[in-house]
Amino acid sequence: MTTGEAARELHAEALIDATADQVWALLTDFKQMAQWSPETISMIPLKRGGLRPGQWYLGINRRKAVVWPTRSVVAALDPGRRLVWDTKSSGAQWVWELAAEGEATRVVHRRPVPSGNTLMSKVFASAFLGGGVEHADELEAGMATTVAGLKAAAER
């Protein structure tokens, strides 16, 4: 496994036939995320104050029989346009960007790993998730599934 491949930036996007406000409302209703994401079971806020920079979320994730928690911190928030959270345990950022294109909205979902995967993430992925590169491939496919679920919900 090479860290560069496992830590590569992952990407998924779609053009959604809905306004950015409609898409944003769905995207930030984290209770729905588990319906679209193959790996997310739930996202639970850990601090008062709602969605805001500095808010912590407990993510419960799964891959087959393996279930694990993550703590993510909202790093950037531009309502209707951009949401970024850092997952400290893995070193990954999860980025959602929305941009109006006519009457539709372009949604871009990215997962950069600015400083590389953490040692804990590398060990966990190797021991429980089939390896870092393999898990990154699954994550990218899962991101596409999540974006497709968001699109379907927004276009109903």
Buried (B, 14 or more C-beta within 10 A) or exposed (E): BEBEEBBBBBBBBBEBBBBBEBBBEBBBEBEBBBEBBBBBBEBEBEEEEEBEEEBBBEBBBBBEEEEBEBBBBBBEBEEBEBBBBBBBBBBBBBBBBBBBEEEBBBBBBBBBBEEBBBEEBBEBBBEBBBBBBBBBBBBBEBBBBBBBBBBEBBEE
